[in-house]
């Protein structure tokens, strides 16, 4: 069985603070709501489902594809 190495108190506290800081920053960016780019120019009776699909008042559907060759192999 492998022996357990000793770790100093200061090293442990610095490591724990670094991990806690990384988790806090990651959680902040995970929970931060990003704006939908298609909602900036919505008229009345228009709806957006996600950042890629918008349905207009005259039943026109706009699909935004940022990568033209995505999924073609």
CHARMM internal coordinates of N, CA and C (Angstrom, degrees):
IC EDIT
DIST 1 N 1 CA 1.4373
DIST 1 CA 1 C 1.5206
ANGL 1 N 1 CA 1 C 108.60
DIST 1 C 2 N 1.2982
ANGL 1 CA 1 C 2 N 117.60
DIHE 1 N 1 CA 1 C 2 N 140.01
DIST 2 N 2 CA 1.4646
ANGL 1 C 2 N 2 CA 121.83
DIHE 1 CA 1 C 2 N 2 CA -178.33
DIST 2 CA 2 C 1.5180
ANGL 2 N 2 CA 2 C 110.30
DIHE 1 C 2 N 2 CA 2 C -73.09
DIST 2 C 3 N 1.3168
ANGL 2 CA 2 C 3 N 114.74
DIHE 2 N 2 CA 2 C 3 N 143.31
DIST 3 N 3 CA 1.4586
ANGL 2 C 3 N 3 CA 118.35
DIHE 2 CA 2 C 3 N 3 CA 178.70
DIST 3 CA 3 C 1.5276
ANGL 3 N 3 CA 3 C 109.72
DIHE 2 C 3 N 3 CA 3 C -81.33
DIST 3 C 4 N 1.2985
ANGL 3 CA 3 C 4 N 115.43
DIHE 3 N 3 CA 3 C 4 N 148.45
DIST 4 N 4 CA 1.4563
ANGL 3 C 4 N 4 CA 121.74
DIHE 3 CA 3 C 4 N 4 CA -179.67
DIST 4 CA 4 C 1.5251
ANGL 4 N 4 CA 4 C 108.05
DIHE 3 C 4 N 4 CA 4 C -84.87
DIST 4 C 5 N 1.3264
ANGL 4 CA 4 C 5 N 116.62
DIHE 4 N 4 CA 4 C 5 N 126.79
DIST 5 N 5 CA 1.4559
ANGL 4 C 5 N 5 CA 120.44
DIHE 4 CA 4 C 5 N 5 CA 179.93
DIST 5 CA 5 C 1.5197
ANGL 5 N 5 CA 5 C 111.32
DIHE 4 C 5 N 5 CA 5 C -77.79
DIST 5 C 6 N 1.3163
ANGL 5 CA 5 C 6 N 114.84
DIHE 5 N 5 CA 5 C 6 N 157.07
DIST 6 N 6 CA 1.4575
ANGL 5 C 6 N 6 CA 119.31
DIHE 5 CA 5 C 6 N 6 CA 178.88
DIST 6 CA 6 C 1.5193
ANGL 6 N 6 CA 6 C 109.31
DIHE 5 C 6 N 6 CA 6 C -90.04
DIST 6 C 7 N 1.3043
ANGL 6 CA 6 C 7 N 115.50
DIHE 6 N 6 CA 6 C 7 N 144.66
DIST 7 N 7 CA 1.4561
ANGL 6 C 7 N 7 CA 121.92
DIHE 6 CA 6 C 7 N 7 CA 178.48
DIST 7 CA 7 C 1.5261
ANGL 7 N 7 CA 7 C 107.37
DIHE 6 C 7 N 7 CA 7 C -128.95
DIST 7 C 8 N 1.3086
ANGL 7 CA 7 C 8 N 115.27
DIHE 7 N 7 CA 7 C 8 N 137.82
DIST 8 N 8 CA 1.4542
ANGL 7 C 8 N 8 CA 119.62
DIHE 7 CA 7 C 8 N 8 CA -179.43
DIST 8 CA 8 C 1.5278
ANGL 8 N 8 CA 8 C 111.80
DIHE 7 C 8 N 8 CA 8 C -75.86
DIST 8 C 9 N 1.3045
ANGL 8 CA 8 C 9 N 115.30
DIHE 8 N 8 CA 8 C 9 N 157.10
DIST 9 N 9 CA 1.4573
ANGL 8 C 9 N 9 CA 120.69
DIHE 8 CA 8 C 9 N 9 CA -179.48
DIST 9 CA 9 C 1.5211
ANGL 9 N 9 CA 9 C 111.01
DIHE 8 C 9 N 9 CA 9 C -62.40
DIST 9 C 10 N 1.3189
ANGL 9 CA 9 C 10 N 117.67
DIHE 9 N 9 CA 9 C 10 N -42.77
DIST 10 N 10 CA 1.4643
ANGL 9 C 10 N 10 CA 121.46
DIHE 9 CA 9 C 10 N 10 CA -179.40
DIST 10 CA 10 C 1.5305
ANGL 10 N 10 CA 10 C 110.78
DIHE 9 C 10 N 10 CA 10 C -65.13
DIST 10 C 11 N 1.3111
ANGL 10 CA 10 C 11 N 117.34
DIHE 10 N 10 CA 10 C 11 N -41.88
DIST 11 N 11 CA 1.4638
ANGL 10 C 11 N 11 CA 121.24
DIHE 10 CA 10 C 11 N 11 CA 177.81
DIST 11 CA 11 C 1.5231
ANGL 11 N 11 CA 11 C 110.87
DIHE 10 C 11 N 11 CA 11 C -63.40
DIST 11 C 12 N 1.3211
ANGL 11 CA 11 C 12 N 116.60
DIHE 11 N 11 CA 11 C 12 N -41.17
DIST 12 N 12 CA 1.4583
ANGL 11 C 12 N 12 CA 120.43
DIHE 11 CA 11 C 12 N 12 CA 178.07
DIST 12 CA 12 C 1.5236
ANGL 12 N 12 CA 12 C 111.17
DIHE 11 C 12 N 12 CA 12 C -63.18
DIST 12 C 13 N 1.3257
ANGL 12 CA 12 C 13 N 117.31
DIHE 12 N 12 CA 12 C 13 N -45.08
DIST 13 N 13 CA 1.4643
ANGL 12 C 13 N 13 CA 120.48
DIHE 12 CA 12 C 13 N 13 CA -178.83
DIST 13 CA 13 C 1.5230
ANGL 13 N 13 CA 13 C 111.77
DIHE 12 C 13 N 13 CA 13 C -65.56
DIST 13 C 14 N 1.3201
ANGL 13 CA 13 C 14 N 117.56
DIHE 13 N 13 CA 13 C 14 N -39.82
DIST 14 N 14 CA 1.4702
ANGL 13 C 14 N 14 CA 120.48
DIHE 13 CA 13 C 14 N 14 CA 178.39
DIST 14 CA 14 C 1.5300
ANGL 14 N 14 CA 14 C 110.03
DIHE 13 C 14 N 14 CA 14 C -65.97
DIST 14 C 15 N 1.3065
ANGL 14 CA 14 C 15 N 117.11
DIHE 14 N 14 CA 14 C 15 N -43.34
DIST 15 N 15 CA 1.4673
ANGL 14 C 15 N 15 CA 120.46
DIHE 14 CA 14 C 15 N 15 CA 178.21
DIST 15 CA 15 C 1.5186
ANGL 15 N 15 CA 15 C 112.35
DIHE 14 C 15 N 15 CA 15 C -64.31
DIST 15 C 16 N 1.3342
ANGL 15 CA 15 C 16 N 116.69
DIHE 15 N 15 CA 15 C 16 N -42.28
DIST 16 N 16 CA 1.4610
ANGL 15 C 16 N 16 CA 120.38
DIHE 15 CA 15 C 16 N 16 CA 179.33
DIST 16 CA 16 C 1.5231
ANGL 16 N 16 CA 16 C 110.96
DIHE 15 C 16 N 16 CA 16 C -65.45
DIST 16 C 17 N 1.3380
ANGL 16 CA 16 C 17 N 117.38
DIHE 16 N 16 CA 16 C 17 N -39.27
DIST 17 N 17 CA 1.4628
ANGL 16 C 17 N 17 CA 120.46
DIHE 16 CA 16 C 17 N 17 CA 178.20
DIST 17 CA 17 C 1.5244
ANGL 17 N 17 CA 17 C 111.14
DIHE 16 C 17 N 17 CA 17 C -66.31
DIST 17 C 18 N 1.3215
ANGL 17 CA 17 C 18 N 117.30
DIHE 17 N 17 CA 17 C 18 N -38.31
DIST 18 N 18 CA 1.4673
ANGL 17 C 18 N 18 CA 120.57
DIHE 17 CA 17 C 18 N 18 CA 178.43
DIST 18 CA 18 C 1.5223
ANGL 18 N 18 CA 18 C 110.97
DIHE 17 C 18 N 18 CA 18 C -65.72
DIST 18 C 19 N 1.3123
ANGL 18 CA 18 C 19 N 117.24
DIHE 18 N 18 CA 18 C 19 N -42.55
DIST 19 N 19 CA 1.4630
ANGL 18 C 19 N 19 CA 120.44
DIHE 18 CA 18 C 19 N 19 CA 178.98
DIST 19 CA 19 C 1.5238
ANGL 19 N 19 CA 19 C 110.59
DIHE 18 C 19 N 19 CA 19 C -66.72
DIST 19 C 20 N 1.3323
ANGL 19 CA 19 C 20 N 117.48
DIHE 19 N 19 CA 19 C 20 N -44.00
DIST 20 N 20 CA 1.4650
ANGL 19 C 20 N 20 CA 120.48
DIHE 19 CA 19 C 20 N 20 CA 179.36
DIST 20 CA 20 C 1.5241
ANGL 20 N 20 CA 20 C 111.15
DIHE 19 C 20 N 20 CA 20 C -63.39
DIST 20 C 21 N 1.3265
ANGL 20 CA 20 C 21 N 117.04
DIHE 20 N 20 CA 20 C 21 N -39.41
DIST 21 N 21 CA 1.4633
ANGL 20 C 21 N 21 CA 120.10
DIHE 20 CA 20 C 21 N 21 CA 177.28
DIST 21 CA 21 C 1.5145
ANGL 21 N 21 CA 21 C 111.94
DIHE 20 C 21 N 21 CA 21 C -64.97
DIST 21 C 22 N 1.3194
ANGL 21 CA 21 C 22 N 117.13
DIHE 21 N 21 CA 21 C 22 N -41.08
DIST 22 N 22 CA 1.4625
ANGL 21 C 22 N 22 CA 120.56
DIHE 21 CA 21 C 22 N 22 CA 177.58
DIST 22 CA 22 C 1.5157
ANGL 22 N 22 CA 22 C 112.47
DIHE 21 C 22 N 22 CA 22 C -63.96
DIST 22 C 23 N 1.3206
ANGL 22 CA 22 C 23 N 116.42
DIHE 22 N 22 CA 22 C 23 N -40.51
DIST 23 N 23 CA 1.4627
ANGL 22 C 23 N 23 CA 120.10
DIHE 22 CA 22 C 23 N 23 CA 177.63
DIST 23 CA 23 C 1.5229
ANGL 23 N 23 CA 23 C 110.53
DIHE 22 C 23 N 23 CA 23 C -66.17
DIST 23 C 24 N 1.3262
ANGL 23 CA 23 C 24 N 117.88
DIHE 23 N 23 CA 23 C 24 N -41.06
DIST 24 N 24 CA 1.4620
ANGL 23 C 24 N 24 CA 120.96
DIHE 23 CA 23 C 24 N 24 CA -179.84
DIST 24 CA 24 C 1.5240
ANGL 24 N 24 CA 24 C 111.47
DIHE 23 C 24 N 24 CA 24 C -64.38
DIST 24 C 25 N 1.3223
ANGL 24 CA 24 C 25 N 117.52
DIHE 24 N 24 CA 24 C 25 N -43.67
DIST 25 N 25 CA 1.4692
ANGL 24 C 25 N 25 CA 120.62
DIHE 24 CA 24 C 25 N 25 CA 178.98
DIST 25 CA 25 C 1.5248
ANGL 25 N 25 CA 25 C 110.22
DIHE 24 C 25 N 25 CA 25 C -66.38
DIST 25 C 26 N 1.3225
ANGL 25 CA 25 C 26 N 117.25
DIHE 25 N 25 CA 25 C 26 N -42.92
DIST 26 N 26 CA 1.4603
ANGL 25 C 26 N 26 CA 120.41
DIHE 25 CA 25 C 26 N 26 CA 178.19
DIST 26 CA 26 C 1.5148
ANGL 26 N 26 CA 26 C 112.42
DIHE 25 C 26 N 26 CA 26 C -62.29
DIST 26 C 27 N 1.3176
ANGL 26 CA 26 C 27 N 117.47
DIHE 26 N 26 CA 26 C 27 N -41.35
DIST 27 N 27 CA 1.4636
ANGL 26 C 27 N 27 CA 121.09
DIHE 26 CA 26 C 27 N 27 CA 178.74
DIST 27 CA 27 C 1.5216
ANGL 27 N 27 CA 27 C 110.92
DIHE 26 C 27 N 27 CA 27 C -66.08
DIST 27 C 28 N 1.3304
ANGL 27 CA 27 C 28 N 117.35
DIHE 27 N 27 CA 27 C 28 N -37.92
DIST 28 N 28 CA 1.4642
ANGL 27 C 28 N 28 CA 120.80
DIHE 27 CA 27 C 28 N 28 CA 178.57
DIST 28 CA 28 C 1.5266
ANGL 28 N 28 CA 28 C 110.54
DIHE 27 C 28 N 28 CA 28 C -61.61
DIST 28 C 29 N 1.3199
ANGL 28 CA 28 C 29 N 117.61
DIHE 28 N 28 CA 28 C 29 N -46.58
DIST 29 N 29 CA 1.4614
ANGL 28 C 29 N 29 CA 120.17
DIHE 28 CA 28 C 29 N 29 CA -179.18
DIST 29 CA 29 C 1.5224
ANGL 29 N 29 CA 29 C 112.11
DIHE 28 C 29 N 29 CA 29 C -73.31
DIST 29 C 30 N 1.3237
ANGL 29 CA 29 C 30 N 117.85
DIHE 29 N 29 CA 29 C 30 N -26.14
DIST 30 N 30 CA 1.4597
ANGL 29 C 30 N 30 CA 121.17
DIHE 29 CA 29 C 30 N 30 CA 177.28
DIST 30 CA 30 C 1.5235
ANGL 30 N 30 CA 30 C 110.61
DIHE 29 C 30 N 30 CA 30 C -71.28
DIST 30 C 31 N 1.3200
ANGL 30 CA 30 C 31 N 117.24
DIHE 30 N 30 CA 30 C 31 N -39.27
DIST 31 N 31 CA 1.4618
ANGL 30 C 31 N 31 CA 121.56
DIHE 30 CA 30 C 31 N 31 CA -176.72
DIST 31 CA 31 C 1.5229
ANGL 31 N 31 CA 31 C 113.55
DIHE 30 C 31 N 31 CA 31 C -88.12
DIST 31 C 32 N 1.3231
ANGL 31 CA 31 C 32 N 118.59
DIHE 31 N 31 CA 31 C 32 N -8.13
DIST 32 N 32 CA 1.4570
ANGL 31 C 32 N 32 CA 122.02
DIHE 31 CA 31 C 32 N 32 CA -177.76
DIST 32 CA 32 C 1.5304
ANGL 32 N 32 CA 32 C 109.30
DIHE 31 C 32 N 32 CA 32 C -73.40
DIST 32 C 33 N 1.3265
ANGL 32 CA 32 C 33 N 117.99
DIHE 32 N 32 CA 32 C 33 N 120.37
DIST 33 N 33 CA 1.4671
ANGL 32 C 33 N 33 CA 118.91
DIHE 32 CA 32 C 33 N 33 CA 179.75
DIST 33 CA 33 C 1.5228
ANGL 33 N 33 CA 33 C 110.89
DIHE 32 C 33 N 33 CA 33 C -76.32
DIST 33 C 34 N 1.3048
ANGL 33 CA 33 C 34 N 116.11
DIHE 33 N 33 CA 33 C 34 N 129.74
DIST 34 N 34 CA 1.4559
ANGL 33 C 34 N 34 CA 120.93
DIHE 33 CA 33 C 34 N 34 CA 178.07
DIST 34 CA 34 C 1.5229
ANGL 34 N 34 CA 34 C 109.15
DIHE 33 C 34 N 34 CA 34 C -94.35
DIST 34 C 35 N 1.3208
ANGL 34 CA 34 C 35 N 118.21
DIHE 34 N 34 CA 34 C 35 N 139.92
DIST 35 N 35 CA 1.4672
ANGL 34 C 35 N 35 CA 119.96
DIHE 34 CA 34 C 35 N 35 CA -178.22
DIST 35 CA 35 C 1.5249
ANGL 35 N 35 CA 35 C 111.26
DIHE 34 C 35 N 35 CA 35 C -71.81
DIST 35 C 36 N 1.3127
ANGL 35 CA 35 C 36 N 115.02
DIHE 35 N 35 CA 35 C 36 N 149.17
DIST 36 N 36 CA 1.4572
ANGL 35 C 36 N 36 CA 121.14
DIHE 35 CA 35 C 36 N 36 CA 176.43
DIST 36 CA 36 C 1.5234
ANGL 36 N 36 CA 36 C 108.05
DIHE 35 C 36 N 36 CA 36 C -81.61
DIST 36 C 37 N 1.3288
ANGL 36 CA 36 C 37 N 119.68
DIHE 36 N 36 CA 36 C 37 N 120.70
DIST 37 N 37 CA 1.4645
ANGL 36 C 37 N 37 CA 120.25
DIHE 36 CA 36 C 37 N 37 CA -176.02
DIST 37 CA 37 C 1.5225
ANGL 37 N 37 CA 37 C 113.85
DIHE 36 C 37 N 37 CA 37 C -67.30
DIST 37 C 38 N 1.3235
ANGL 37 CA 37 C 38 N 118.58
DIHE 37 N 37 CA 37 C 38 N -19.63
DIST 38 N 38 CA 1.4590
ANGL 37 C 38 N 38 CA 120.55
DIHE 37 CA 37 C 38 N 38 CA 179.80
DIST 38 CA 38 C 1.5208
ANGL 38 N 38 CA 38 C 112.89
DIHE 37 C 38 N 38 CA 38 C -83.87
DIST 38 C 39 N 1.3319
ANGL 38 CA 38 C 39 N 118.88
DIHE 38 N 38 CA 38 C 39 N -12.28
DIST 39 N 39 CA 1.4560
ANGL 38 C 39 N 39 CA 120.94
DIHE 38 CA 38 C 39 N 39 CA -177.87
DIST 39 CA 39 C 1.5194
ANGL 39 N 39 CA 39 C 113.15
DIHE 38 C 39 N 39 CA 39 C -82.63
DIST 39 C 40 N 1.3186
ANGL 39 CA 39 C 40 N 118.25
DIHE 39 N 39 CA 39 C 40 N -6.93
DIST 40 N 40 CA 1.4540
ANGL 39 C 40 N 40 CA 120.74
DIHE 39 CA 39 C 40 N 40 CA -178.51
DIST 40 CA 40 C 1.5134
ANGL 40 N 40 CA 40 C 113.53
DIHE 39 C 40 N 40 CA 40 C -68.96
DIST 40 C 41 N 1.3221
ANGL 40 CA 40 C 41 N 117.91
DIHE 40 N 40 CA 40 C 41 N -32.16
DIST 41 N 41 CA 1.4598
ANGL 40 C 41 N 41 CA 120.90
DIHE 40 CA 40 C 41 N 41 CA -177.13
DIST 41 CA 41 C 1.5236
ANGL 41 N 41 CA 41 C 112.25
DIHE 40 C 41 N 41 CA 41 C -118.63
DIST 41 C 42 N 1.3313
ANGL 41 CA 41 C 42 N 117.52
DIHE 41 N 41 CA 41 C 42 N 36.20
DIST 42 N 42 CA 1.4572
ANGL 41 C 42 N 42 CA 120.74
DIHE 41 CA 41 C 42 N 42 CA 179.27
DIST 42 CA 42 C 1.5207
ANGL 42 N 42 CA 42 C 110.71
DIHE 41 C 42 N 42 CA 42 C -76.58
DIST 42 C 43 N 1.3071
ANGL 42 CA 42 C 43 N 116.15
DIHE 42 N 42 CA 42 C 43 N 134.80
DIST 43 N 43 CA 1.4599
ANGL 42 C 43 N 43 CA 121.57
DIHE 42 CA 42 C 43 N 43 CA 172.39
DIST 43 CA 43 C 1.5266
ANGL 43 N 43 CA 43 C 108.15
DIHE 42 C 43 N 43 CA 43 C -94.02
DIST 43 C 44 N 1.3147
ANGL 43 CA 43 C 44 N 116.64
DIHE 43 N 43 CA 43 C 44 N 179.45
DIST 44 N 44 CA 1.4626
ANGL 43 C 44 N 44 CA 118.89
DIHE 43 CA 43 C 44 N 44 CA 177.61
DIST 44 CA 44 C 1.5186
ANGL 44 N 44 CA 44 C 108.99
DIHE 43 C 44 N 44 CA 44 C -68.10
DIST 44 C 45 N 1.2983
ANGL 44 CA 44 C 45 N 116.72
DIHE 44 N 44 CA 44 C 45 N 148.69
DIST 45 N 45 CA 1.4656
ANGL 44 C 45 N 45 CA 125.44
DIHE 44 CA 44 C 45 N 45 CA -179.51
DIST 45 CA 45 C 1.5256
ANGL 45 N 45 CA 45 C 113.20
DIHE 44 C 45 N 45 CA 45 C 64.55
DIST 45 C 46 N 1.3098
ANGL 45 CA 45 C 46 N 119.22
DIHE 45 N 45 CA 45 C 46 N 23.50
DIST 46 N 46 CA 1.4574
ANGL 45 C 46 N 46 CA 122.59
DIHE 45 CA 45 C 46 N 46 CA 172.95
DIST 46 CA 46 C 1.5198
ANGL 46 N 46 CA 46 C 108.98
DIHE 45 C 46 N 46 CA 46 C -109.87
DIST 46 C 47 N 1.3106
ANGL 46 CA 46 C 47 N 116.23
DIHE 46 N 46 CA 46 C 47 N 152.79
DIST 47 N 47 CA 1.4632
ANGL 46 C 47 N 47 CA 120.17
DIHE 46 CA 46 C 47 N 47 CA -177.95
DIST 47 CA 47 C 1.5219
ANGL 47 N 47 CA 47 C 109.70
DIHE 46 C 47 N 47 CA 47 C -139.30
DIST 47 C 48 N 1.3269
ANGL 47 CA 47 C 48 N 115.54
DIHE 47 N 47 CA 47 C 48 N 149.11
DIST 48 N 48 CA 1.4621
ANGL 47 C 48 N 48 CA 121.46
DIHE 47 CA 47 C 48 N 48 CA 172.50
DIST 48 CA 48 C 1.5201
ANGL 48 N 48 CA 48 C 108.20
DIHE 47 C 48 N 48 CA 48 C -121.10
DIST 48 C 49 N 1.3120
ANGL 48 CA 48 C 49 N 116.54
DIHE 48 N 48 CA 48 C 49 N 139.48
DIST 49 N 49 CA 1.4567
ANGL 48 C 49 N 49 CA 120.98
DIHE 48 CA 48 C 49 N 49 CA 178.12
DIST 49 CA 49 C 1.5173
ANGL 49 N 49 CA 49 C 111.46
DIHE 48 C 49 N 49 CA 49 C -97.86
DIST 49 C 50 N 1.3073
ANGL 49 CA 49 C 50 N 116.34
DIHE 49 N 49 CA 49 C 50 N -37.98
DIST 50 N 50 CA 1.4540
ANGL 49 C 50 N 50 CA 122.61
DIHE 49 CA 49 C 50 N 50 CA 178.23
DIST 50 CA 50 C 1.5218
ANGL 50 N 50 CA 50 C 106.90
DIHE 49 C 50 N 50 CA 50 C -155.80
DIST 50 C 51 N 1.3089
ANGL 50 CA 50 C 51 N 120.05
DIHE 50 N 50 CA 50 C 51 N -178.48
DIST 51 N 51 CA 1.4749
ANGL 50 C 51 N 51 CA 120.03
DIHE 50 CA 50 C 51 N 51 CA -178.49
DIST 51 CA 51 C 1.5229
ANGL 51 N 51 CA 51 C 114.55
DIHE 50 C 51 N 51 CA 51 C -68.05
DIST 51 C 52 N 1.3200
ANGL 51 CA 51 C 52 N 119.39
DIHE 51 N 51 CA 51 C 52 N 3.79
DIST 52 N 52 CA 1.4585
ANGL 51 C 52 N 52 CA 120.83
DIHE 51 CA 51 C 52 N 52 CA -176.01
DIST 52 CA 52 C 1.5276
ANGL 52 N 52 CA 52 C 114.27
DIHE 51 C 52 N 52 CA 52 C -118.47
DIST 52 C 53 N 1.3307
ANGL 52 CA 52 C 53 N 119.39
DIHE 52 N 52 CA 52 C 53 N -15.87
DIST 53 N 53 CA 1.4629
ANGL 52 C 53 N 53 CA 121.97
DIHE 52 CA 52 C 53 N 53 CA -174.95
DIST 53 CA 53 C 1.5218
ANGL 53 N 53 CA 53 C 109.74
DIHE 52 C 53 N 53 CA 53 C -128.55
DIST 53 C 54 N 1.3398
ANGL 53 CA 53 C 54 N 116.31
DIHE 53 N 53 CA 53 C 54 N 130.72
DIST 54 N 54 CA 1.4628
ANGL 53 C 54 N 54 CA 121.92
DIHE 53 CA 53 C 54 N 54 CA 175.99
DIST 54 CA 54 C 1.5238
ANGL 54 N 54 CA 54 C 108.09
DIHE 53 C 54 N 54 CA 54 C -133.46
DIST 54 C 55 N 1.3271
ANGL 54 CA 54 C 55 N 117.02
DIHE 54 N 54 CA 54 C 55 N 133.66
DIST 55 N 55 CA 1.4577
ANGL 54 C 55 N 55 CA 122.07
DIHE 54 CA 54 C 55 N 55 CA 177.19
DIST 55 CA 55 C 1.5143
ANGL 55 N 55 CA 55 C 107.74
DIHE 54 C 55 N 55 CA 55 C -110.50
DIST 55 C 56 N 1.3300
ANGL 55 CA 55 C 56 N 116.43
DIHE 55 N 55 CA 55 C 56 N 123.81
DIST 56 N 56 CA 1.4501
ANGL 55 C 56 N 56 CA 122.40
DIHE 55 CA 55 C 56 N 56 CA -176.79
DIST 56 CA 56 C 1.5157
ANGL 56 N 56 CA 56 C 112.41
DIHE 55 C 56 N 56 CA 56 C -84.52
DIST 56 C 57 N 1.3395
ANGL 56 CA 56 C 57 N 115.83
DIHE 56 N 56 CA 56 C 57 N 172.99
DIST 57 N 57 CA 1.4573
ANGL 56 C 57 N 57 CA 122.20
DIHE 56 CA 56 C 57 N 57 CA -179.69
DIST 57 CA 57 C 1.5254
ANGL 57 N 57 CA 57 C 111.12
DIHE 56 C 57 N 57 CA 57 C -66.73
DIST 57 C 58 N 1.3282
ANGL 57 CA 57 C 58 N 117.82
DIHE 57 N 57 CA 57 C 58 N -27.97
DIST 58 N 58 CA 1.4657
ANGL 57 C 58 N 58 CA 121.41
DIHE 57 CA 57 C 58 N 58 CA 179.37
DIST 58 CA 58 C 1.5290
ANGL 58 N 58 CA 58 C 111.75
DIHE 57 C 58 N 58 CA 58 C -95.13
DIST 58 C 59 N 1.3320
ANGL 58 CA 58 C 59 N 116.59
DIHE 58 N 58 CA 58 C 59 N 23.42
DIST 59 N 59 CA 1.4663
ANGL 58 C 59 N 59 CA 124.90
DIHE 58 CA 58 C 59 N 59 CA 178.39
DIST 59 CA 59 C 1.5226
ANGL 59 N 59 CA 59 C 113.54
DIHE 58 C 59 N 59 CA 59 C 63.08
DIST 59 C 60 N 1.3191
ANGL 59 CA 59 C 60 N 117.80
DIHE 59 N 59 CA 59 C 60 N 25.44
DIST 60 N 60 CA 1.4594
ANGL 59 C 60 N 60 CA 120.18
DIHE 59 CA 59 C 60 N 60 CA 171.83
DIST 60 CA 60 C 1.5207
ANGL 60 N 60 CA 60 C 108.70
DIHE 59 C 60 N 60 CA 60 C -86.01
DIST 60 C 61 N 1.2926
ANGL 60 CA 60 C 61 N 115.94
DIHE 60 N 60 CA 60 C 61 N 139.76
DIST 61 N 61 CA 1.4608
ANGL 60 C 61 N 61 CA 121.59
DIHE 60 CA 60 C 61 N 61 CA -179.38
DIST 61 CA 61 C 1.5175
ANGL 61 N 61 CA 61 C 108.20
DIHE 60 C 61 N 61 CA 61 C -108.55
DIST 61 C 62 N 1.3295
ANGL 61 CA 61 C 62 N 116.05
DIHE 61 N 61 CA 61 C 62 N 125.02
DIST 62 N 62 CA 1.4552
ANGL 61 C 62 N 62 CA 122.00
DIHE 61 CA 61 C 62 N 62 CA 177.91
DIST 62 CA 62 C 1.5184
ANGL 62 N 62 CA 62 C 108.27
DIHE 61 C 62 N 62 CA 62 C -108.45
DIST 62 C 63 N 1.3281
ANGL 62 CA 62 C 63 N 116.49
DIHE 62 N 62 CA 62 C 63 N 124.14
DIST 63 N 63 CA 1.4614
ANGL 62 C 63 N 63 CA 121.96
DIHE 62 CA 62 C 63 N 63 CA 178.16
DIST 63 CA 63 C 1.5203
ANGL 63 N 63 CA 63 C 107.89
DIHE 62 C 63 N 63 CA 63 C -114.27
DIST 63 C 64 N 1.3147
ANGL 63 CA 63 C 64 N 115.89
DIHE 63 N 63 CA 63 C 64 N 125.41
DIST 64 N 64 CA 1.4575
ANGL 63 C 64 N 64 CA 121.62
DIHE 63 CA 63 C 64 N 64 CA 179.27
DIST 64 CA 64 C 1.5212
ANGL 64 N 64 CA 64 C 107.51
DIHE 63 C 64 N 64 CA 64 C -102.01
DIST 64 C 65 N 1.3241
ANGL 64 CA 64 C 65 N 116.85
DIHE 64 N 64 CA 64 C 65 N 120.57
DIST 65 N 65 CA 1.4616
ANGL 64 C 65 N 65 CA 122.47
DIHE 64 CA 64 C 65 N 65 CA 178.76
DIST 65 CA 65 C 1.5256
ANGL 65 N 65 CA 65 C 108.26
DIHE 64 C 65 N 65 CA 65 C -117.72
DIST 65 C 66 N 1.3397
ANGL 65 CA 65 C 66 N 118.43
DIHE 65 N 65 CA 65 C 66 N 100.97
DIST 66 N 66 CA 1.4586
ANGL 65 C 66 N 66 CA 120.05
DIHE 65 CA 65 C 66 N 66 CA -177.19
DIST 66 CA 66 C 1.5265
ANGL 66 N 66 CA 66 C 113.40
DIHE 65 C 66 N 66 CA 66 C -68.30
DIST 66 C 67 N 1.3152
ANGL 66 CA 66 C 67 N 117.74
DIHE 66 N 66 CA 66 C 67 N -24.61
DIST 67 N 67 CA 1.4652
ANGL 66 C 67 N 67 CA 121.39
DIHE 66 CA 66 C 67 N 67 CA 179.70
DIST 67 CA 67 C 1.5285
ANGL 67 N 67 CA 67 C 107.93
DIHE 66 C 67 N 67 CA 67 C -121.03
DIST 67 C 68 N 1.3126
ANGL 67 CA 67 C 68 N 116.91
DIHE 67 N 67 CA 67 C 68 N 110.91
DIST 68 N 68 CA 1.4600
ANGL 67 C 68 N 68 CA 120.84
DIHE 67 CA 67 C 68 N 68 CA -173.35
DIST 68 CA 68 C 1.5259
ANGL 68 N 68 CA 68 C 112.90
DIHE 67 C 68 N 68 CA 68 C -68.45
DIST 68 C 69 N 1.3125
ANGL 68 CA 68 C 69 N 118.91
DIHE 68 N 68 CA 68 C 69 N -32.56
DIST 69 N 69 CA 1.4573
ANGL 68 C 69 N 69 CA 121.65
DIHE 68 CA 68 C 69 N 69 CA -174.45
DIST 69 CA 69 C 1.5200
ANGL 69 N 69 CA 69 C 112.66
DIHE 68 C 69 N 69 CA 69 C -106.53
DIST 69 C 70 N 1.2928
ANGL 69 CA 69 C 70 N 117.81
DIHE 69 N 69 CA 69 C 70 N 30.51
DIST 70 N 70 CA 1.4567
ANGL 69 C 70 N 70 CA 120.79
DIHE 69 CA 69 C 70 N 70 CA -176.57
DIST 70 CA 70 C 1.5352
ANGL 70 N 70 CA 70 C 110.96
DIHE 69 C 70 N 70 CA 70 C -75.92
DIST 70 C 71 N 1.2955
ANGL 70 CA 70 C 71 N 117.29
DIHE 70 N 70 CA 70 C 71 N 125.93
DIST 71 N 71 CA 1.4475
ANGL 70 C 71 N 71 CA 122.38
DIHE 70 CA 70 C 71 N 71 CA 174.78
DIST 71 CA 71 C 1.5155
ANGL 71 N 71 CA 71 C 114.99
DIHE 70 C 71 N 71 CA 71 C 84.84
DIST 71 C 72 N 1.2938
ANGL 71 CA 71 C 72 N 118.72
DIHE 71 N 71 CA 71 C 72 N 16.52
DIST 72 N 72 CA 1.4540
ANGL 71 C 72 N 72 CA 120.37
DIHE 71 CA 71 C 72 N 72 CA -178.36
DIST 72 CA 72 C 1.5252
ANGL 72 N 72 CA 72 C 113.08
DIHE 71 C 72 N 72 CA 72 C -93.59
DIST 72 C 73 N 1.2999
ANGL 72 CA 72 C 73 N 116.85
DIHE 72 N 72 CA 72 C 73 N -1.87
DIST 73 N 73 CA 1.4543
ANGL 72 C 73 N 73 CA 120.27
DIHE 72 CA 72 C 73 N 73 CA 175.97
DIST 73 CA 73 C 1.4239
ANGL 73 N 73 CA 73 C 113.18
DIHE 72 C 73 N 73 CA 73 C 87.34
END
COOR INIT
IC SEED 1 N 1 CA 1 C
IC BUILD
